[in-house]
């Protein structure tokens, strides 16, 4: 991980980012279920500020292929370490958890596994099938995938399993990749999203703000995502997981997030979910429902995702 720029004083967390912790037995029930099945969630591993809310609503984003990443991004709480072989029983356990939680929309992501020939794509496909076969009512399925080092075959493996949404985050504008996401390639990520759209799939991507980018650079990313036909874009505030991570360069006001959403819609992106606490999988079910309502030119009967007034 790149050394954080500790010469700058820490910024004070603004009031709109202070999360009230709910008191709910459902939270502990969800956590116990996940731990009992020996599963990881990105909610816990990435220190998502929405974990308490989501767990209290019996929602979790499953993290497959272990809890150790082969990359070293400056913003991410999931670190390196001993890399284990994929657990062949993990997909079935994810399916069991999805059924037990009664998920109507299941979201699955992974650590990046550059050590695997297929980048873990076959494991993704197996997990998608396990969720689909897990109960009488099949949830819609969303996957948040790594770049698979640009492999068309790996991406096709995931698409052949027919998830409803394929998400791949660009994370930050390209000018900042060398210090924030040095092992990734911005154009490669855009190409992946373009291939998803060309295959007739629903594509989704997201980025964080507060890592040193300008508003103009954010709008540039939105223009790039519009150009590749991205259907859903999420924008949220970067929050430093620990003192070892890259410092927060700025806290973006909610009004600016609203302006991002407006500009994105003007560029032709069907749905932009932009607010300080937004994360890729936060309220993913409602975001997908809102997209479908727009595509069908029907009045929305689904409440807007919590945490944003963007429509």
C-alpha positions in Angstrom: 0.0 0.0 0.0 1.3 3.5 -0.8 2.4 5.4 2.2 -0.3 7.8 3.4 0.3 11.6 3.1 0.5 12.2 6.8 1.8 15.7 6.5 -1.8 16.9 6.1 -3.9 17.3 9.2 -6.9 15.0 9.5 -10.2 16.6 8.4 -13.1 16.7 10.9 -15.9 14.3 9.9 -19.0 16.4 9.0 -22.4 15.9 10.5 -23.9 14.3 7.5 -21.5 11.4 7.8 -22.2 10.5 11.4 -24.0 7.2 11.4 -26.5 6.4 14.1 -26.2 2.7 15.2 -29.5 1.0 15.2 -30.6 -1.3 18.1 -32.0 -4.4 16.5 -31.8 -8.1 17.2 -32.0 -8.6 13.4 -28.4 -7.1 13.2 -27.0 -9.8 15.5 -29.1 -12.5 13.9 -27.7 -11.6 10.4 -24.1 -11.5 11.7 -24.6 -14.8 13.5 -26.0 -16.4 10.3 -23.0 -15.2 8.2 -20.4 -16.3 10.8 -22.2 -19.6 11.4 -21.8 -20.4 7.7 -18.2 -19.4 7.7 -18.8 -16.6 5.2 -17.2 -13.2 4.7 -19.1 -10.0 3.8 -17.6 -6.9 2.3 -19.7 -5.0 4.8 -17.5 -6.2 7.6 -14.2 -6.7 5.8 -14.3 -3.3 4.2 -15.6 -1.5 7.3 -18.7 -0.2 5.4 -20.4 2.6 7.4 -23.8 1.1 6.4 -23.2 -2.3 7.8 -25.4 -1.8 10.9 -28.3 -0.5 8.8 -28.0 -3.3 6.2 -27.6 -6.1 8.6 -30.6 -4.8 10.5 -32.6 -5.1 7.3 -31.3 -8.7 6.8 -29.1 -7.7 3.9 -25.5 -8.4 3.3 -23.0 -8.4 0.4 -21.1 -11.7 0.3 -17.4 -11.6 -0.2 -16.2 -14.8 -1.9 -12.7 -16.2 -2.7 -11.4 -15.6 0.8 -10.6 -12.5 2.7 -7.1 -11.8 1.4 -6.5 -9.7 -1.7 -3.6 -10.0 -4.2 -3.7 -6.2 -4.8 -2.9 -3.3 -2.6 -5.2 -0.4 -3.2 -4.7 2.6 -1.0 -8.3 3.0 0.0 -9.3 -0.6 0.9 -9.4 -2.2 4.3 -9.0 -5.7 2.9 -5.4 -6.4 3.0 -2.8 -9.0 1.8 -1.6 -12.1 3.5 -1.7 -15.8 3.0 -3.7 -16.7 -0.2 -5.8 -19.8 0.2 -7.2 -22.0 -2.6 -10.9 -21.3 -3.4 -13.3 -23.2 -1.1 -15.4 -25.4 -3.4 -18.2 -25.5 -0.8 -18.4 -21.7 -0.4 -20.9 -21.2 -3.3 -23.4 -23.6 -1.6 -23.0 -21.8 1.7 -23.7 -18.5 0.0 -26.8 -19.9 -1.5 -27.9 -21.2 1.9 -27.4 -17.8 3.5 -29.3 -16.0 0.7 -32.2 -18.4 1.2 -32.1 -18.1 5.0 -32.1 -14.3 4.8 -34.9 -14.3 2.4 -33.0 -12.1 0.0 -34.9 -10.7 -2.9 -31.7 -9.2 -4.4 -28.4 -11.0 -3.7 -25.1 -9.2 -4.2 -21.8 -11.0 -4.4 -18.3 -9.6 -4.7 -14.8 -10.9 -4.2 -11.3 -10.0 -3.4 -9.1 -9.8 -6.5 -7.4 -13.1 -7.2 -4.6 -12.4 -9.7 -3.1 -15.7 -8.6 -5.9 -17.7 -10.3 -5.8 -18.4 -14.0 -9.4 -17.4 -14.4 -9.3 -14.7 -11.8 -12.0 -16.6 -9.8 -14.6 -16.3 -12.6 -15.6 -19.9 -12.3 -16.2 -19.5 -8.6 -18.4 -16.5 -9.3 -20.4 -18.6 -11.8 -20.8 -21.4 -9.3 -22.0 -18.9 -6.7 -24.6 -17.4 -9.0 -25.9 -20.9 -9.8 -26.0 -21.8 -6.1 -28.0 -18.8 -5.2 -30.4 -19.4 -8.1 -30.9 -23.0 -6.9 -31.1 -22.2 -3.2 -34.8 -21.7 -2.7 -38.3 -21.6 -4.2 -38.0 -17.9 -4.8 -35.0 -16.9 -6.9 -33.6 -13.4 -6.0 -32.3 -11.1 -8.6 -28.5 -11.5 -8.6 -25.9 -8.8 -8.8 -22.1 -9.4 -9.0 -19.4 -6.9 -8.3 -16.4 -8.3 -10.2 -12.7 -7.5 -10.4 -11.2 -6.7 -13.8 -9.9 -10.3 -14.4 -6.8 -8.6 -15.8 -8.8 -7.9 -19.0 -9.6 -11.5 -19.7 -12.6 -11.8 -22.1 -12.9 -15.5 -21.3 -13.2 -14.9 -17.6 -15.8 -12.2 -18.1 -17.7 -14.5 -20.4 -17.7 -17.2 -17.8 -19.5 -14.8 -15.4 -21.9 -13.6 -18.1 -22.8 -17.2 -19.1 -24.1 -17.7 -15.5 -26.6 -14.9 -16.2 -26.6 -12.6 -13.2 -29.0 -9.7 -13.6 -26.4 -7.0 -13.0 -22.7 -7.0 -13.6 -20.9 -4.3 -11.6 -17.3 -3.3 -11.9 -16.1 -0.1 -10.1 -13.7 2.4 -11.7 -13.2 3.8 -8.1 -11.4 7.1 -9.0 -10.5 9.2 -12.0 -7.6 7.9 -14.1 -5.1 10.6 -13.1 -5.1 9.1 -9.6 -4.7 5.4 -10.4 -0.9 5.4 -9.8 -1.3 6.3 -6.1 -4.7 5.0 -5.3 -5.2 1.9 -7.5 -1.7 1.2 -9.0 -2.4 -2.4 -10.1 -5.5 -1.6 -12.1 -6.0 0.1 -15.4 -8.8 2.6 -16.0 -9.2 1.9 -19.7 -9.3 -1.8 -19.1 -12.1 -1.2 -16.6 -14.0 0.8 -19.2 -13.5 -1.9 -21.8 -14.9 -4.5 -19.4 -18.1 -2.4 -18.8 -18.4 -1.8 -22.6 -18.3 -5.6 -23.2 -21.0 -6.1 -20.5 -23.2 -3.6 -22.2 -22.5 -5.0 -25.7 -23.6 -8.4 -24.5 -27.0 -7.0 -23.5 -26.4 -7.1 -19.8 -27.2 -4.5 -17.2 -23.9 -2.7 -16.3 -23.1 -0.8 -13.1 -20.0 1.0 -11.9 -19.0 3.3 -9.0 -16.5 5.7 -7.7 -15.5 7.4 -4.5 -14.7 11.1 -3.9 -12.4 12.6 -1.4 -9.2 11.0 -2.7 -7.7 14.1 -4.2 -9.9 14.3 -7.4 -11.6 17.5 -8.6 -15.2 17.9 -9.5 -14.2 18.3 -13.1 -12.5 14.9 -12.9 -15.6 13.3 -11.4 -17.7 14.6 -14.3 -15.1 13.3 -16.7 -15.5 9.8 -15.2 -19.3 10.2 -15.6 -18.9 11.1 -19.2 -16.7 8.0 -19.8 -19.2 5.8 -18.1 -22.0 7.3 -20.2 -20.0 6.7 -23.3 -19.8 2.9 -22.6 -23.5 2.7 -21.8 -23.3 2.2 -18.1 -26.8 1.8 -16.7 -26.2 2.5 -12.9 -23.5 4.6 -11.3 -22.9 5.0 -7.6 -20.9 7.8 -6.1 -20.0 8.0 -2.4 -17.6 9.6 0.0 -14.3 7.9 0.7 -13.9 7.3 4.5 -10.5 6.3 5.7 -10.6 2.8 7.2 -7.5 3.4 9.4 -4.5 5.6 9.8 -2.5 3.3 7.5 -4.7 4.2 4.6 -4.7 7.2 2.3 -6.1 10.2 4.1 -9.3 11.9 3.2 -8.5 14.9 1.0 -11.9 16.5 1.2 -15.5 15.9 2.4 -17.9 16.6 -0.3 -21.1 18.4 0.6 -24.4 16.6 -0.1 -25.4 19.4 -2.6 -22.4 18.5 -4.7 -23.4 14.9 -4.7 -26.8 16.0 -6.0 -25.1 18.0 -8.7 -23.1 14.9 -9.8 -26.3 12.9 -10.1 -28.0 15.7 -12.2 -25.0 15.9 -14.5 -24.8 12.2 -14.9 -28.5 12.0 -15.9 -27.9 14.8 -18.4 -25.1 12.8 -19.9 -27.5 9.9 -20.4 -26.8 7.6 -17.5 -30.2 6.1 -16.6 -29.7 5.9 -12.8 -27.1 7.8 -10.7 -27.2 7.1 -7.0 -25.1 9.8 -5.5 -24.9 10.7 -1.8 -22.2 10.7 0.9 -22.9 7.3 2.4 -23.6 5.6 -0.9 -21.6 2.4 -1.6 -21.7 0.0 -4.6 -24.1 -2.5 -3.0 -25.9 -0.1 -0.7 -29.7 -0.4 -1.5 -28.8 -2.3 -4.7 -32.3 -3.8 -4.9 -34.0 -0.4 -4.9 -31.5 1.0 -7.4 -32.2 -1.9 -9.8 -36.0 -1.5 -9.4 -35.7 2.2 -10.1 -33.7 1.5 -13.2 -36.3 -1.0 -14.5 -39.1 1.5 -13.8 -37.3 4.1 -15.9 -36.6 1.6 -18.7 -40.3 0.7 -18.8 -41.4 4.4 -18.8 -43.6 3.6 -15.8 -44.3 5.8 -12.8 -42.0 4.5 -10.0 -43.9 2.6 -7.3 -40.6 1.7 -5.6 -39.3 4.1 -2.9 -36.1 5.7 -3.7 -33.0 4.2 -2.1 -32.4 5.3 1.5 -29.7 8.0 1.7 -30.3 9.8 -1.5 -32.9 12.1 -3.1 -31.6 11.5 -6.6 -34.1 10.2 -9.0 
